[in-house]
Amino acid sequence: MVTKRRFARKAFSGLAVSALAIGTLAACGSSEEASADGPVKLRVAIAPIQFETARIAEEKGYFEDQGLDVELVNGADPAALLAQVVSGDVNVAIGSWINVATSFSQGVPIQVIGGNGMVDPEADNSGVMVAKDSGVKELADLKGKTIGVVGVKSGGDIPVLQALEAAGVKEKEVTEVAVPYAGMEAALEQGTVDAVVPADSFYHQMSEKGYQTISNPVQEFQSSMPVTVWTVQKQWLEQNGETAKKFDAAMQDAVKFYSDPANLEEVRKVHAGANQIDVADAPKTFVPADVTFNVAEAQSGIDAMVHFGLVENKVIVEDVLWDEAPTRASADAK
């Protein structure tokens, strides 16, 4: 079996360069800890996926309990949010672990202060899906066909490449095109792609509508791996370590609430409210979350990137992680 992996590259070759130009500006953002009495103000960017923990921290007062005045900023996908962190537009942002690690390897001055969403080792929350009447029945049938992924050669497609490789399909024998999660269903219906790889609520919604899953590469190759992580600008962190600790503490309270099955209906309400949909249409399952960072599985994702040539130099997880971030060595050691 190969290794594991998830999001970033082309967009960040440019970001790595621009980061050098704006790094000083971002670092000059004054230390929130040095600001006066009262709550510490933070701008936190969240993505359209795996945002529920942050919304819970806001609604339940966990940020306030830690002396934080947090403004949640709705952003794009986790890969794009890193640019907001580097520019200093926000202090903290949800990032894709693989995207963050790739960007770090290119010199982008960022660090991870904690984990967020992770790959569920027991349930499918993403998969390779095809149309209801598709002639594609298994991964081997995708040879010579087109797959819609959220990021081409960016990390999110790595488990798909791993699964295809295991099925005897070489990377060059498929065509990948970038399709946002929200557009994947339409892309299948219009026939612009032969398969798509949705995640989280998008995956469950398409599954409920009858689209067929032919493989679950993320679960197979990335079980328990961090998917989304809380990311900050490195120089901001040097000035605001205590604030980062308070943020992690608030998120740990939020994850505890989020993870309790007794609170599922409240989590569904949070999701529905943020997406302006009826609660009845909210997912009935959510990905697991953990602020404590799974070092071993995170490293396996980086190793897979090296295998597929997306990263030239191997990145060591501990270099990307803040040295005071909560961590664990494996999925079983909490």
N, C-alpha and C positions, 0 to 999 in steps of 0.2 A: 504494500500500500504506500502511496506517496505521502506527503505531509499536508499542511493546511494553510488557509489564508483569506484576505478580504480587502478593500478599496484604495486607489490613488495613482497617478503618475503624470500623464501628460499635462494636466492642469497645473501640477506642482513643479514642473520644470520651470515654468514661468514664475510660479509663486516663490520658488526658492531664490530666484534672482531678485524679485521685487522685495522679498523679505529682507535682503541685505540692505536695500535702499531705504526701507521704512522701519527697520528694526530699531534704530535710534529713536525715531519718533514714537514708536509704540512703547519703548522702554521709558520714555520721558513722562508717560502717564503717571501722575503723582501717586504715591503710595496711599492706598485707601486706609491703611492702618495709621498713617500719620494724620489723617483727617480727624477732625475734632470730635467732640462728644456726640453721642447718639449712634444710631445704627450705621454700619459700614455699607455704603452703596455699591452694588454690583450689577453689571449688565451681563445676563446669561443667555446665550443663543441656544435655542432648541430646534431639533429637526422634525420633519413630519412623522418620523418613526421613533419609538422608544423614548418619547417625551413625557410619559405619564408620571414617572417618578418626580420630575422637577415640578410638574403641576401640583402633585400631591404635597410636596414640600412647601409650596406657596399657599395652597388652600388650607392645609392643616396647621400652618404657623410654625413649621419646623425651622425655616429660615429666620423668622423673627425670634424664635427661642435662642438662636445662636448669635443674636445681635446683628443680623444681616438684613438690609433693605434691598431685596432682589427685584430687578426688572427683567422679566422673561421676554425675550425677543424671538419671534417666530422667524425661522430661517429656512434655507433650502436643505438639500441633502447633507449628511454629515461631512462629506468631503469638502463641499463649498464653504462650510462654516469655518474651516480653519483660516481662511483668508481674513475673516472678521477678527479672529483672535490676533493674528499677526499684525494687522493694521492698527490694533488697539480700539477698534469699534466696540468690541465687547471684551469683558474680562475673562469669561469662561464660556466654553462652547462644547456641545456634544460633537465628538469627532468619531470617525470610523477608525478602529484600532489599526488596521492594516494601512489605511491612508495616512494616519498619523506617523506610523513607523517609517513608511516610505518617504514622507516629507522630511522627517527628522534626518534620514540618511542623506538627503540632498541639501542639508544645512539649514532647514527652516527652524528658527529658534523657538521650539515649542516643547512642552513637557506634559505628561499625563499625571493628574493628581488623584485619579480614582477611576474605577470601573463603573459601568452602568448596565446596559443590556448585554446578555451573553447568549450563546447558542444553547438551546434547551437540549439536554442529552436524552430526553424521553419523548419529546413531542416535535412534530414537524411544523416549523414556522416559515419555511420557504421551500421552494422546489422548482424543478424544470417542468413547466406546464405547456400543454398543447391544446389546440381547439378541440371541441367536443367530437367533431367528425374527422379529426386528423388521421392521416395514415401513419403518422409517427407513433410507434408503440413503445420504443425503448431508445436508449441513448445511441446505440449503434446506428439507428435509422437517421440520425442527424448528420451523418457524413454528407458533406456537400450542401448542407442547408444553412439557414440563417437563424441566429439566436439573439433575442433582445435582452440585454443586460443593462443594469443601471449605470455601469461604468466600464468602458472597453479598456482592457489591459490596465486596470486601475486597482485591482485587488478584490473587488466584489465578485469578479468572475473566476477567481482562482479555484474555489471548490468545484465549479462547473468543469473547468479544464482538467482538474484531477479526476473527476468522475468520467469524463469523456476518455481520458487517457486509459483509465482502468477498463473501459469498455472497448478499447481498441481503436478509438478515434483520435487522430493526431490533431494538435492545435491548428495546424495549417489547413486541415480538412473541413473546418467550419468557419463561417463568417459571423463575427460579432458586431452588433450595432447598438449604439446607446439609446435606450428608451427609459424615460422616467417611470417609476412605479405606477403613477397615476395613468400613464398612457399605454401600459402593457396589454390590457384587455382589448383596447381599440386596435392595437397593432396586430394582435392575433385575428380579430374579426375582419380587418381589412386585408389580411394576407400579406402584410409587409414583412412579417417574420414567420418562421415555422414553429418557434418555441420562445418562451419568455421565462424569466427567473424572478418572480415577485417575492416579496418578503412581508412578514408580519400581517397587519390587517389586510393588505392588498392580496396577499396569498390566500388568506382565509375567505375573503369575499369572492375571489375567483373560484375557489374550490366549491363554495356553496352554490355557485351558479352552474356547476357542472363541468368546468374545465378540468382536463385530465392531468394528473401528476405522473410523470414517468420516472422521476428520480428525485431524491432529496440529498443533494451533494453536501450542503452545509452541515446537516446533522451527521452524515457519514464521515466527513473529513474534518469537521471543526467542532465536534461535540465539546461543550463547556468552554469554548474559546471566547474571550471578550470580543464583543461586536462593536458596541459604542462605548466611548470613554470620555471622561471629563478632561478637557484640554485647556491649557493656559499658555500665555506667552512667557517664555523662560525668564526674561528680565523682570516682568511683572511679578513672577513668583518669588524672585529673590528679595523683593521689597514687601511681599504680602503673604509670607508663609503662614502666619497665624490666621489670616482670613481664609486661606485655602483649607486649613484644618477645620475651621468652623463650617465651611461649605461641605466638606466631607462628612462631618458629624450630622448636619441637617439631612444630607442625602441618605445616610445610614438609617436615620429614623424613617425617612420616606420609603426606602426599600423594604424595611420591616413591615410597614403598613401595606405596601403594594403586594408583598409576597404572601400575606395572610389570606387564605382562601375565604375567610369570613368577610373580607372587604372587597370581594370581586365586584359586587354590584356598584360600589362606590368608585372603583377604578374604571368600570365601564362608563359611569356618568362623567368622569373626568375626561375620558377619551371622546365621548360623544359631544360634550360641551366644547372641547377644543376644535373639533371638526365640524361643529354645527350640524350634527346629524341626530336622528332619534336614537335614544338609548337602546331600543330594540335592535338597531342595526350595528351596534358596537360589537367588537369581538367578544367571544365568550372565553377566550384564552389569551394570555399575554406571555411574551417571552420572559424568562427569569431574569432577575437583575441582581447585581452584587457590586457594592462599592469596592470590596476587597478584590484586588487584581490577581487573576490566575496567571502566574508567571509562566508555568510550563506550557500551557495551551497557547498563550500569546506568542511564545517563542516558536511554536510549531507553525503558526501562521506565517511568520517571517521566513522560516526555512522553506516553506512552499513557494514563497515569492522568489527566493533565490533559485529554486529548482526551475521555475518557469521564466527566469531571466528578467524579472521586473525590478530586481534589486541586484546591483553588481556586488556590493559589499554587504556582508551579513551584519545585521543590526542586533545588538544585544539588548534585550528587553529592559534590563536594569538601567541602561543608559537613557532610555526614553522616559522611564518612570522617575517621578520625584522621589528623592530618597526617604521622604516621610509618608509616601502613599501607602495605604493599607494593602498588603499583598499576602498571597498564599502560594505555595510551591506547586500544588496540583489541585485537580478538581475535588479530590477527596479530603484534602487537608484544609480545614477551615479554622 
